[in-house]
Amino acid sequence: MTILVTGGAGFIGSNFVLDWFAQRDEPIVNLDKLTYAGNLANLAPLERDARHLFVRGDIADSGLVRQLLARHRPRAILSFAAESHVDRSIHGPADFIRTNVLGTFNLLEEARAHWGGLSGREREDFRFLHVSTDEVYGSLGPEDPRFSETTAYSPNSPYSASKAGFSSYLVSMGLKLRPLGIAVTNVRFGFVDTKMAKSPRKPMMMTADAAATHILRCLETRPIQLTAPKLVGFLVHLIRWAQSVRVWMT
Ligand SMILES: NC(=O)c1ccc[n+]([C@@H]2O[C@H](COP(=O)([O-])OP(=O)(O)OC[C@H]3O[C@@H](n4cnc5c(N)ncnc54)[C@H](O)[C@@H]3O)[C@@H](O)[C@H]2O)c1
């Protein structure tokens, strides 16, 4: 079995890939465009690791995505690839719309076409995880209550608007308009480092149990085993975040 990770040379994606191989041997095909944000040095420990296949390319490239799906037949797609820096989005929003909305939509459509050709367990077990962000909910003042799953989206930058755009699409297609068919999970994580997490004045992001709730909701009828009880109730920082995604995939 194999999984396809996009944006796996970036900040979070590379942590996920390293954490994955620290725990498991299942191969990863890592599709990354290597924009200014992607850095192969993040993946240096995997340089000669046959489990890791790095492919430089764009999620908006339908032909490439189709070819990778046909050749490697991954059991899941983890979509980390994004333009992710707020300041850059203010000065150049076009790349954010291109990758975060159109590129991610392209990836999903190719996944759906591929999924449509599967049968039996392969079809049933196929997963698409879209990584969104807590920034879709906007900003919190020091006295504001925490974000929850029912908080209305209120993006306040081109970055968060582009993430909210695709997340809203997923929510409407998955939950309201018509089922996507393929099992899609839309996670809206934020992460904080442990220092921030201890400060009650810092606005908080999403907890692991809230993330698990998202996952369970999206999976709907399928049971899921969460084998990291220590995660529940803690704020998620980067490593835990990577781990919680891996646990979901296990
Ligand atoms: N960093 C955070 O604080 C944070 C918080 C919550 C959610 N997120 C989300 O997590 C995901 C990963 O964030 P990050 O901080 O690792 O981002 P990052 O900017 O560090 O990495 C993004 C990666 O995606 C690649 N990429 C960009 N456009 C691409 C394209 N068109 N095709 C293929 N690859 C492409 C880049 O080369 C890079 O390696 C993003 O979806 C982001 O919105 C990030």
PDBQT file of the ligand as one rigid body, heavy atoms in Angstrom, charges set to zero:
ROOT
HETATM    1  N1  LIG A 301       1.672  26.525   9.231  1.00  0.00    +0.000 N 
HETATM    2  C1  LIG A 301       0.562  26.720   9.923  1.00  0.00    +0.000 C 
HETATM    3  O1  LIG A 301       0.545  27.393  10.955  1.00  0.00    +0.000 OA
HETATM    4  C2  LIG A 301      -0.720  26.083   9.484  1.00  0.00    +0.000 A 
HETATM    5  C3  LIG A 301      -1.794  26.040  10.377  1.00  0.00    +0.000 A 
HETATM    6  C4  LIG A 301      -2.973  25.421   9.988  1.00  0.00    +0.000 A 
HETATM    7  C5  LIG A 301      -3.075  24.869   8.727  1.00  0.00    +0.000 A 
HETATM    8  N2  LIG A 301      -2.045  24.961   7.856  1.00  0.00    +0.000 N 
HETATM    9  C6  LIG A 301      -2.218  24.338   6.540  1.00  0.00    +0.000 C 
HETATM   10  O2  LIG A 301      -1.347  23.208   6.521  1.00  0.00    +0.000 OA
HETATM   11  C7  LIG A 301      -0.858  22.995   5.195  1.00  0.00    +0.000 C 
HETATM   12  C8  LIG A 301       0.651  22.966   5.218  1.00  0.00    +0.000 C 
HETATM   13  O3  LIG A 301       1.117  24.203   5.774  1.00  0.00    +0.000 OA
HETATM   14  P1  LIG A 301       2.666  24.552   5.859  1.00  0.00    +0.000 P 
HETATM   15  O4  LIG A 301       2.826  25.557   6.923  1.00  0.00    +0.000 OA
HETATM   16  O5  LIG A 301       3.441  23.297   5.866  1.00  0.00    +0.000 OA
HETATM   17  O6  LIG A 301       2.864  25.284   4.430  1.00  0.00    +0.000 OA
HETATM   18  P2  LIG A 301       4.232  25.597   3.683  1.00  0.00    +0.000 P 
HETATM   19  O7  LIG A 301       4.000  26.864   2.925  1.00  0.00    +0.000 OA
HETATM   20  O8  LIG A 301       5.402  25.494   4.593  1.00  0.00    +0.000 OA
HETATM   21  O9  LIG A 301       4.362  24.377   2.654  1.00  0.00    +0.000 OA
HETATM   22  C9  LIG A 301       3.507  24.237   1.551  1.00  0.00    +0.000 C 
HETATM   23  C10 LIG A 301       4.135  23.220   0.610  1.00  0.00    +0.000 C 
HETATM   24  O10 LIG A 301       3.260  23.081  -0.523  1.00  0.00    +0.000 OA
HETATM   25  C11 LIG A 301       4.047  23.130  -1.713  1.00  0.00    +0.000 C 
HETATM   26  N3  LIG A 301       3.196  23.670  -2.787  1.00  0.00    +0.000 N 
HETATM   27  C12 LIG A 301       2.723  24.931  -2.913  1.00  0.00    +0.000 A 
HETATM   28  N4  LIG A 301       1.972  25.037  -4.024  1.00  0.00    +0.000 NA
HETATM   29  C13 LIG A 301       1.946  23.794  -4.582  1.00  0.00    +0.000 A 
HETATM   30  C14 LIG A 301       1.328  23.257  -5.747  1.00  0.00    +0.000 A 
HETATM   31  N5  LIG A 301       0.565  24.026  -6.567  1.00  0.00    +0.000 N 
HETATM   32  N6  LIG A 301       1.511  21.949  -6.030  1.00  0.00    +0.000 NA
HETATM   33  C15 LIG A 301       2.284  21.161  -5.230  1.00  0.00    +0.000 A 
HETATM   34  N7  LIG A 301       2.909  21.626  -4.116  1.00  0.00    +0.000 NA
HETATM   35  C16 LIG A 301       2.739  22.924  -3.812  1.00  0.00    +0.000 A 
HETATM   36  C17 LIG A 301       5.211  24.034  -1.374  1.00  0.00    +0.000 C 
HETATM   37  O11 LIG A 301       6.328  23.839  -2.236  1.00  0.00    +0.000 OA
HETATM   38  C18 LIG A 301       5.502  23.646   0.073  1.00  0.00    +0.000 C 
HETATM   39  O12 LIG A 301       6.395  22.565   0.148  1.00  0.00    +0.000 OA
HETATM   40  C19 LIG A 301      -1.433  24.124   4.340  1.00  0.00    +0.000 C 
HETATM   41  O13 LIG A 301      -2.561  23.630   3.661  1.00  0.00    +0.000 OA
HETATM   42  C20 LIG A 301      -1.815  25.189   5.343  1.00  0.00    +0.000 C 
HETATM   43  O14 LIG A 301      -2.879  25.972   4.863  1.00  0.00    +0.000 OA
HETATM   44  C21 LIG A 301      -0.859  25.521   8.210  1.00  0.00    +0.000 A 
ENDROOT
TORSDOF 0
